[in-house]
């Protein structure tokens, strides 16, 4: 009789259990970290701004690593285009609340994470994030940044793993933006459908930089 493969839910529970175990062994004072991903879009800043989205708003299935280590996102509730508003990000288990702190259309969207209930708070705690949009000739560059507090040690082992997770998350968001831009242009509809069928090809020039971490006292 063939051995039953664990379901995604079971894998996620196992990963969260490992998080808690490792956290209890290695967690100390949190370290502030930041991961930034820069992508290039062949579209105007206004077009990119129109389709900026949070992770919880991206249609389609997240990459395997995100499905395994994070709860499944469902939707957002609230208006991210108005500073001072709270956006509730709903997951199948738990959620996030983001306070919009700056909106400068079409160049900047910044938020603080004021509440997190995802089951990984002993390992990673979201702090804030931003989308910076730059005109680049007839195209646009987008810098997506996530700031978080990390508790796992040794940092030389966990930092690269966390950066990989953040790169996957950022790439999923930016691919969603790219597909939405294509879908919004009827002339590009076939390309948008092809993008969705492939799970979203990365926007041209997708790259990731990991700034040096610093301790928060």
Backbone bond lengths (Angstrom), bond angles and torsions (degrees), N, CA, C in turn:
res aa  C-N    CA-C-N  psi(-1)  N-CA   C-N-CA  omega(-1)  CA-C   N-CA-C  phi
1 X - - - 1.469 - - 1.529 108.99 -
2 X 1.335 116.74 130.83 1.460 120.88 -176.71 1.522 111.02 -67.80
3 X 1.315 115.22 141.52 1.464 120.17 179.18 1.522 109.67 -72.59
4 X 1.327 116.31 134.56 1.462 120.92 -177.88 1.523 110.47 -73.24
5 X 1.332 115.90 131.86 1.457 120.77 178.19 1.529 109.35 -79.15
6 X 1.335 118.62 140.69 1.465 120.32 179.02 1.523 111.16 -65.42
7 X 1.322 115.69 143.64 1.457 120.36 178.08 1.523 109.92 -75.95
8 X 1.358 115.40 168.12 1.471 119.53 178.33 1.515 110.33 -60.04
9 X 1.341 116.59 -38.75 1.466 120.32 179.61 1.521 110.91 -63.68
10 X 1.325 116.60 -41.45 1.460 120.59 179.91 1.529 111.01 -67.36
11 X 1.350 116.51 -40.00 1.468 119.41 176.99 1.517 111.06 -62.74
12 X 1.343 116.02 -40.24 1.453 120.22 -179.41 1.525 110.33 -65.98
13 X 1.329 118.03 -42.35 1.460 121.07 177.93 1.520 110.68 -61.87
14 X 1.343 116.19 -40.44 1.456 119.36 177.76 1.515 111.89 -64.04
15 X 1.324 116.20 -40.91 1.471 120.29 179.38 1.513 110.55 -65.24
16 X 1.336 117.10 -41.87 1.460 120.02 179.42 1.523 110.92 -65.75
17 X 1.353 116.33 -37.03 1.456 119.42 176.07 1.516 111.39 -62.93
18 X 1.343 116.20 -39.76 1.469 120.29 177.14 1.512 110.46 -65.88
19 X 1.356 117.47 -40.57 1.462 121.35 175.68 1.527 110.37 -53.12
20 X 1.335 115.08 -50.80 1.468 119.30 -175.48 1.515 111.22 -64.56
21 X 1.339 117.15 -40.13 1.457 120.71 179.43 1.523 110.45 -63.34
22 X 1.331 116.52 -49.99 1.462 120.48 -179.09 1.522 110.16 -63.60
23 X 1.333 116.06 -39.71 1.462 119.61 179.69 1.518 111.01 -60.51
24 X 1.338 117.06 -42.34 1.467 120.01 -179.04 1.521 111.61 -65.96
25 X 1.352 116.46 -26.85 1.457 120.09 -178.71 1.522 113.06 -85.98
26 X 1.337 116.87 -35.75 1.450 120.12 -168.79 1.525 115.09 -119.12
27 X 1.336 119.32 -15.12 1.457 120.43 -173.76 1.527 111.10 -64.05
28 X 1.323 115.00 136.24 1.454 122.73 175.10 1.522 107.04 -134.91
29 X 1.315 116.61 -152.13 1.454 120.04 174.38 1.521 109.61 -61.30
30 X 1.331 115.60 137.11 1.455 120.17 -176.17 1.522 112.79 -65.26
31 X 1.336 115.55 148.84 1.452 123.36 176.96 1.522 107.97 -113.49
32 X 1.321 117.80 131.28 1.456 121.68 178.42 1.524 109.78 -79.43
33 X 1.316 116.25 126.64 1.456 122.53 179.98 1.526 109.38 -126.60
34 X 1.324 116.06 158.69 1.461 121.08 176.08 1.514 109.29 -143.54
35 X 1.324 116.05 138.53 1.455 121.76 175.04 1.522 107.72 -127.39
36 X 1.341 116.22 128.81 1.458 122.01 179.69 1.519 109.78 -119.78
37 X 1.319 115.78 138.07 1.455 122.24 176.45 1.518 108.07 -123.76
38 X 1.315 116.46 131.11 1.458 121.16 -178.90 1.523 109.20 -113.97
39 X 1.323 116.42 133.19 1.462 121.61 -179.40 1.516 109.72 -131.90
40 X 1.331 115.45 150.99 1.464 122.43 179.80 1.523 109.14 -111.67
41 X 1.330 116.69 130.78 1.460 122.20 -179.69 1.526 109.65 -121.61
42 X 1.321 116.42 137.14 1.461 120.93 174.72 1.525 108.79 -85.37
43 X 1.314 115.14 67.22 1.463 122.28 -179.04 1.523 107.61 -157.98
44 X 1.325 116.80 162.87 1.456 121.25 179.85 1.525 110.30 -74.67
45 X 1.359 118.44 158.52 1.467 120.11 175.54 1.524 112.15 -56.07
46 X 1.339 117.39 -37.45 1.470 120.35 179.86 1.528 111.16 -63.90
47 X 1.331 116.59 -40.46 1.466 119.88 179.20 1.522 110.95 -66.76
48 X 1.322 116.71 -41.84 1.468 120.11 178.80 1.525 109.91 -64.67
49 X 1.329 117.01 -44.88 1.461 121.10 -179.93 1.525 111.30 -56.83
50 X 1.317 116.11 -39.90 1.468 121.06 -176.81 1.522 111.33 -58.73
51 X 1.342 116.52 -28.34 1.465 119.68 -174.17 1.525 113.34 -114.89
52 X 1.333 117.54 13.64 1.460 119.99 174.98 1.525 109.32 -61.26
53 X 1.320 116.24 134.12 1.462 119.72 -177.50 1.519 110.80 -142.23
54 X 1.338 114.79 157.06 1.453 121.15 172.83 1.537 108.98 -83.90
55 X 1.321 115.13 165.22 1.471 120.55 178.85 1.524 111.31 -54.23
56 X 1.325 116.01 -39.45 1.461 120.67 -175.67 1.529 112.70 -72.36
57 X 1.330 117.45 -8.64 1.466 121.59 -179.51 1.521 113.27 -103.13
58 X 1.324 117.64 -6.60 1.458 120.26 -175.37 1.526 109.63 -74.84
59 X 1.341 117.79 123.21 1.469 119.41 177.04 1.522 110.51 -73.11
60 X 1.298 115.28 159.42 1.470 118.78 178.45 1.516 111.78 93.56
61 X 1.299 115.14 171.13 1.458 122.83 -174.60 1.518 110.54 -85.03
62 X 1.338 118.20 129.75 1.471 119.78 176.53 1.528 110.95 -66.33
63 X 1.337 117.52 160.70 1.471 120.86 176.61 1.520 111.84 -59.16
64 X 1.336 115.25 160.62 1.465 122.02 -174.84 1.518 112.42 -53.98
65 X 1.334 117.62 -45.29 1.463 120.77 -176.59 1.526 111.02 -60.78
66 X 1.327 116.97 -41.54 1.468 120.39 179.32 1.517 110.67 -68.29
67 X 1.332 117.43 -39.66 1.467 120.46 179.09 1.520 110.94 -64.62
68 X 1.329 115.91 -32.24 1.467 119.97 -175.84 1.525 112.06 -80.07
69 X 1.330 117.23 -39.02 1.457 120.40 -170.78 1.527 114.17 -100.83
70 X 1.325 118.00 -17.25 1.460 120.59 -177.28 1.520 110.42 -121.94
71 X 1.338 117.04 151.37 1.461 119.38 172.31 1.528 110.48 -61.59
72 X 1.313 115.76 160.42 1.466 120.77 -176.48 1.533 110.52 -80.53
73 X 1.347 118.38 124.09 1.461 120.39 177.82 1.525 111.01 -72.26
74 X 1.338 115.93 147.93 1.470 121.20 -177.14 1.523 111.75 -117.20
75 X 1.342 116.74 -53.88 1.469 119.96 -175.78 1.522 109.12 -170.79
76 X 1.329 115.52 173.77 1.462 121.62 170.77 1.512 109.45 -118.79
77 X 1.319 114.98 155.61 1.462 121.89 176.83 1.520 107.77 -131.91
78 X 1.330 117.09 117.50 1.451 120.72 -177.85 1.508 111.28 130.13
79 X 1.326 116.16 168.29 1.460 123.01 -175.22 1.520 110.08 -106.67
80 X 1.331 116.89 108.71 1.471 120.36 -177.70 1.524 112.35 -79.49
81 X 1.332 118.05 -4.43 1.468 121.13 -178.90 1.518 112.85 -90.93
82 X 1.337 117.63 3.36 1.469 120.62 -178.49 1.517 110.16 -121.83
83 X 1.337 118.86 118.73 1.469 120.59 178.31 1.526 110.47 -63.32
84 X 1.325 115.06 143.60 1.453 120.84 179.92 1.514 113.92 91.56
85 X 1.330 118.26 -8.45 1.459 120.47 179.74 1.525 110.60 -90.76
86 X 1.315 115.78 156.75 1.458 122.56 176.47 1.522 109.17 -104.09
87 X 1.322 115.77 133.70 1.451 122.01 176.34 1.521 107.94 -111.68
88 X 1.322 115.79 118.62 1.465 120.82 179.69 1.522 108.70 -90.73
89 X 1.314 115.62 121.60 1.465 121.92 -179.10 1.527 108.08 -101.92
90 X 1.312 115.48 112.99 1.464 121.89 -172.49 1.524 109.86 -94.79
91 X 1.335 115.84 132.28 1.456 123.23 174.34 1.522 108.33 -118.37
92 X 1.320 116.05 166.82 1.475 119.03 177.14 1.519 110.80 -61.91
93 X 1.325 115.59 -32.38 1.462 120.85 173.85 1.517 107.67 -132.96
94 X 1.328 115.89 111.08 1.454 119.79 177.18 1.512 112.65 87.10
95 X 1.338 115.39 -162.41 1.448 119.21 -179.62 1.519 112.62 176.53
96 X 1.328 114.86 -178.49 1.456 124.63 178.09 1.521 108.46 -130.26
97 X 1.328 115.64 152.66 1.457 120.84 169.79 1.521 107.44 -124.18
98 X 1.348 116.28 125.02 1.460 122.08 -178.49 1.523 108.82 -113.39
99 X 1.319 115.35 127.97 1.458 121.70 176.10 1.527 108.39 -96.41
100 X 1.327 117.47 118.87 1.455 121.46 -179.57 1.531 108.33 -74.29
101 X 1.325 116.76 119.33 1.464 121.00 -175.09 1.521 113.85 -106.08
102 X 1.329 118.06 -20.86 1.468 120.37 179.56 1.517 109.78 -153.86
103 X 1.327 115.48 133.32 1.465 121.93 175.12 1.520 107.39 -135.91
104 X 1.314 116.61 113.80 1.466 122.36 177.04 1.523 107.79 -128.76
105 X 1.312 115.45 85.02 1.462 121.29 -177.09 1.526 110.64 -65.53
106 X 1.328 120.06 132.40 1.471 128.43 -1.15 1.526 112.18 -106.39
107 X 1.330 118.03 42.28 1.465 119.66 -170.18 1.529 115.33 -119.90
108 X 1.315 119.18 -21.20 1.465 118.93 -173.91 1.517 111.74 -151.96
109 X 1.334 114.73 133.30 1.459 122.82 168.96 1.519 106.79 -134.58
110 X 1.338 116.55 122.00 1.459 120.59 -177.79 1.527 109.20 -130.89
111 X 1.338 116.14 145.66 1.461 120.62 -179.42 1.520 110.72 -146.40
112 X 1.329 115.33 156.88 1.465 123.17 170.85 1.520 108.48 -109.21
113 X 1.322 117.40 140.97 1.458 121.80 172.83 1.526 107.38 -88.21
114 X 1.322 116.99 109.74 1.467 120.48 -174.07 1.524 112.21 -101.29
115 X 1.315 116.92 -8.62 1.467 120.06 177.02 1.517 108.46 -154.17
116 X 1.337 116.73 135.14 1.464 121.37 177.54 1.515 109.39 -139.37
117 X 1.332 115.42 127.52 1.465 122.30 175.98 1.529 108.58 -138.68
118 X 1.328 115.19 77.47 1.460 120.13 -177.72 1.527 112.64 -119.52
119 X 1.329 117.54 -1.66 1.454 120.56 179.46 1.518 114.26 86.93
120 X 1.343 117.78 3.73 1.470 120.29 -179.43 1.531 110.83 -121.89
121 X 1.334 116.08 19.53 1.463 119.97 -173.37 1.524 112.99 -64.54
122 X 1.326 118.39 -23.85 1.453 120.66 177.03 1.520 113.36 -76.57
123 X 1.344 116.15 -8.50 1.462 121.26 -178.57 1.522 112.23 -114.42
124 X 1.327 116.37 -49.67 1.464 122.29 -179.08 1.519 108.95 -138.35
125 X 1.327 115.81 132.57 1.453 121.26 177.60 1.527 108.55 -126.30
126 X 1.321 116.87 119.19 1.466 120.96 179.63 1.522 110.20 -65.28
127 X 1.334 116.88 138.26 1.461 122.16 178.93 1.526 111.98 -110.73
128 X 1.322 116.71 -52.46 1.460 120.12 -176.35 1.520 109.18 -166.01
129 X 1.322 115.45 174.39 1.454 120.11 178.03 1.511 110.26 -160.98
130 X 1.326 116.06 166.12 1.457 119.68 179.57 1.515 110.56 -155.45
131 X 1.337 113.93 153.51 1.461 123.16 171.43 1.526 106.36 -120.47
132 X 1.321 117.07 116.30 1.463 121.59 176.94 1.520 108.09 -111.19
133 X 1.320 115.88 127.45 1.460 122.35 -173.33 1.519 108.78 -116.71
134 X 1.342 115.92 123.56 1.455 121.60 -175.99 1.523 110.09 -119.61
135 X 1.340 116.32 133.57 1.459 119.88 171.04 1.519 108.38 -69.34
136 X 1.325 115.99 136.00 1.470 121.78 -178.48 1.527 107.10 -137.14
137 X 1.342 115.93 83.26 1.451 119.47 -173.65 1.513 109.93 66.17
138 X 1.329 116.44 -124.53 1.457 121.45 176.59 1.520 112.33 -92.70
139 X 1.319 116.74 8.79 1.460 121.92 -177.39 1.536 109.45 -124.61
140 X 1.325 115.63 -166.17 1.463 120.89 -173.86 1.513 110.59 -144.93
141 X 1.320 116.02 138.59 1.457 121.61 169.84 1.528 108.48 -106.22
142 X 1.320 116.00 140.62 1.463 122.09 177.18 1.523 108.67 -122.84
143 X 1.323 116.61 128.22 1.467 122.32 174.37 1.527 108.02 -110.08
144 X 1.315 115.53 113.54 1.459 122.37 179.80 1.526 108.11 -104.18
145 X 1.324 116.61 122.40 1.468 121.50 -175.36 1.521 110.77 -123.80
146 X 1.318 115.85 137.04 1.462 122.58 173.75 1.519 108.61 -121.72
147 X 1.317 116.30 126.50 1.466 122.79 174.66 1.528 108.12 -107.08
148 X 1.312 116.00 133.25 1.466 119.36 -177.32 1.520 109.68 -147.36
149 X 1.326 114.94 164.13 1.463 121.53 175.57 1.518 107.83 -107.11
150 X 1.329 115.68 126.56 1.459 122.11 -177.62 1.528 110.07 -109.23
151 X 1.331 115.30 140.69 1.464 120.44 -176.50 1.531 113.47 -118.34
152 X 1.335 117.40 -8.51 1.459 119.60 -174.87 1.520 111.51 -86.12
153 X 1.315 115.60 139.64 1.448 122.99 177.16 1.524 109.50 -131.82
154 X 1.332 116.40 153.95 1.476 129.57 5.80 1.527 111.39 -75.78
155 X 1.350 116.29 141.75 1.451 120.86 -173.65 1.526 112.37 -66.90
156 X 1.317 119.32 -30.35 1.464 120.02 -179.51 1.521 112.11 -66.87
157 X 1.327 117.92 -16.58 1.462 121.91 174.78 1.528 110.82 -93.90
158 X 1.329 116.23 -46.16 1.459 119.72 -172.62 1.525 113.60 -79.66
159 X 1.340 117.60 -30.23 1.473 118.99 -178.24 1.528 111.87 -58.68
160 X 1.347 120.42 -47.98 1.471 119.26 178.45 1.519 113.27 -61.65
161 X 1.343 117.76 -35.81 1.457 120.51 178.99 1.524 110.77 -67.90
162 X 1.323 116.49 -41.25 1.467 120.18 176.98 1.526 110.97 -64.66
163 X 1.340 115.87 -40.22 1.465 120.08 179.01 1.528 110.44 -62.82
164 X 1.327 117.40 -38.73 1.458 121.11 177.61 1.524 110.25 -61.83
165 X 1.332 116.58 -44.29 1.460 120.68 178.84 1.526 110.58 -61.81
166 X 1.342 116.87 -43.27 1.459 120.42 179.71 1.525 111.57 -66.44
167 X 1.330 116.82 -37.84 1.466 119.40 177.60 1.525 110.80 -62.82
168 X 1.321 115.79 -39.96 1.464 119.85 177.54 1.528 110.54 -63.48
169 X 1.326 116.51 -43.81 1.460 120.73 179.96 1.527 111.17 -64.50
170 X 1.334 116.63 -47.25 1.459 120.26 179.59 1.529 110.98 -63.00
171 X 1.329 116.84 -43.34 1.452 119.96 -179.82 1.511 111.87 -61.31
172 X 1.327 116.98 -39.44 1.470 121.38 178.44 1.530 110.29 -62.43
173 X 1.334 116.34 -43.43 1.466 120.17 178.94 1.524 110.76 -63.77
174 X 1.323 116.68 -47.96 1.469 120.51 -175.51 1.525 111.81 -68.32
175 X 1.315 117.10 -33.08 1.465 119.29 173.95 1.520 110.42 -66.61
176 X 1.347 115.91 -37.20 1.455 119.03 176.41 1.515 112.38 -63.09
177 X 1.339 116.19 -41.04 1.469 120.50 176.89 1.522 110.16 -63.11
178 X 1.341 116.60 -44.31 1.453 121.00 179.99 1.527 111.35 -59.86
179 X 1.336 117.19 -45.51 1.458 121.09 179.64 1.523 111.01 -64.63
180 X 1.342 116.84 -38.30 1.457 120.21 -179.93 1.524 111.43 -66.40
181 X 1.335 117.08 -38.71 1.468 120.66 177.38 1.520 110.11 -62.19
182 X 1.336 116.44 -44.23 1.457 120.06 178.98 1.525 110.98 -64.44
183 X 1.331 116.39 -41.60 1.461 119.92 -179.67 1.515 111.92 -64.92
184 X 1.329 117.23 -30.07 1.451 121.23 -178.99 1.513 113.50 -76.03
185 X 1.332 116.52 -8.31 1.465 121.97 178.90 1.524 107.67 -112.17
186 X 1.358 119.05 107.41 1.472 120.66 -176.44 1.516 113.06 -54.66
187 X 1.319 117.82 -32.16 1.461 120.39 -179.53 1.514 111.91 -67.68
188 X 1.356 116.25 -22.05 1.469 121.15 -177.56 1.519 111.82 -103.39
189 X 1.336 119.08 10.43 1.453 121.48 -176.06 1.530 113.20 -56.48
190 X 1.355 119.48 -44.63 1.469 118.17 177.76 1.516 113.05 -58.88
191 X 1.337 116.70 -38.32 1.466 119.64 178.44 1.520 110.77 -66.29
192 X 1.335 116.72 -38.19 1.464 120.37 178.62 1.519 110.83 -63.99
193 X 1.341 116.87 -41.57 1.460 120.06 179.59 1.528 110.43 -66.04
194 X 1.337 116.28 -38.73 1.459 119.84 177.06 1.516 111.36 -64.45
195 X 1.335 116.23 -39.73 1.463 121.79 178.76 1.517 110.43 -61.39
196 X 1.344 116.31 -45.56 1.458 120.81 -179.83 1.523 110.91 -65.38
197 X 1.339 117.02 -38.92 1.458 120.70 -179.16 1.518 111.94 -64.48
198 X 1.332 116.97 -31.87 1.469 121.04 179.68 1.525 112.42 -87.04
199 X 1.327 116.53 3.04 1.452 119.06 -176.42 1.508 111.56 81.40
200 X 1.337 117.79 10.60 1.455 121.35 177.02 1.509 112.00 91.37
201 X 1.325 117.24 105.44 1.459 119.81 173.60 1.513 109.50 -77.23
202 X 1.313 119.25 145.76 1.465 120.25 -178.81 1.516 111.47 -61.16
203 X 1.331 118.28 143.66 1.461 120.20 172.36 1.527 109.62 -59.33
204 X 1.306 116.98 152.80 1.459 120.56 -179.14 1.526 110.51 -59.95
205 X 1.330 115.71 134.03 1.453 120.45 176.27 1.517 114.13 81.55
206 X 1.329 118.39 16.07 1.456 119.98 179.83 1.522 109.80 -63.12
207 X 1.316 116.26 127.16 1.462 121.18 -179.02 1.513 109.11 -148.32
208 X 1.314 116.45 160.40 1.462 120.50 -177.76 1.519 110.16 -131.95
209 X 1.327 116.36 136.37 1.455 121.78 174.55 1.510 108.63 -123.47
210 X 1.321 116.74 143.01 1.461 122.00 -179.43 1.514 108.59 -119.56
211 X 1.346 118.36 103.71 1.461 120.47 -179.93 1.522 111.37 -65.17
212 X 1.297 115.85 160.47 1.465 121.37 177.48 1.518 109.50 -64.31
213 X 1.323 116.60 138.37 1.458 119.99 -178.80 1.525 110.66 -81.27
214 X 1.327 114.26 162.01 1.460 119.36 177.27 1.514 109.00 -143.04
215 X 1.327 116.67 150.10 1.456 120.88 178.68 1.518 110.72 -78.74
216 X 1.319 115.20 138.87 1.466 119.53 173.38 1.526 108.01 -104.12
217 X 1.290 116.43 123.82 1.461 121.33 -177.10 1.523 110.93 -99.67
